[in-house]
Amino acid sequence: MTATSKPVMFPSSSTPARRRYDVICRPLVITDPSRPLTAVKTGSFGCTTVNVRELKPVERYRLLRDAGSGIEPAMFWLG
């Protein structure tokens, strides 16, 4: 982790369920269920796509799935 990056924030029990994962810094979001191996990475220079197969284990903690009503962890969905 660099000095300028923020730590990944995990949900607390007091966070409403629908917004629970919105606090994760720099999330990687699978937006298209028909393409589960492609995620969108948002950064200060815009959005790029990344191949989920090339993610490091620590990056997979930030991997989420757009469920329409919000985002949810993709590790359970892909598993």
Residue, then its C-alpha position, 0 to 999 in steps of 0.5 A: m500500500t502506498a502512502t497516498s492510497k486509502p485502506v479498503m473499508f469493510p462494512s460494519s454491522s451498523t451500515p444499511a445493507r443496500r449501501r454496505y459495500d459502497v465504502i470500499c475504496r477503488p472497487l472493481v465492479i463486474t457490471d455485465p453478468s454475461r461477461p463475469l471475467t471483465a470488471v470495471k476499474t474506476g480511478s482518478f483518470g477514468c474507467t478501464t476494464v480489467n481481466v478478473r483472471e489477472l487479479k492478485p488475491v488482495e485485489r479480489y477483495r475489492l471485486l464486486r458485482d452490480a446487482g441492480s439494487g446495489i453492489e455485492p461481493a463477487m467472491f460468493w457469486l463467482g465461487 
